[in-house]
């Protein structure tokens, strides 16, 4: 649950920075508006609109924070029971002399 809070905080910070900075690939400074989704370079259209970037960044941030917040034990998918790691009783018996 902790990684969800970290993801939301990081996402909010990144989106606020994009909104305040208004980079050229998102914002048209001549018309003072955000660019629309489209393919035409001459007009106010781009593939990377603010909604598209916000969805992609939300997914990437969530996966990144989730990957970082994993502990060593969460990566162990195959649990080996302790009794399999013990030596067989045949080799523990003291009466066997070689």
Secondary structure, 3 states (H helix, E strand, C coil): CHHHHHHHHHHHHHHHHHHHHCCCCCEECCCCEECEECCCCCCCEECCCHHHHHHHHHHHHHHHHHHHHCCHHHHCCCCCCHHHHCCCHHHCCCCCCC
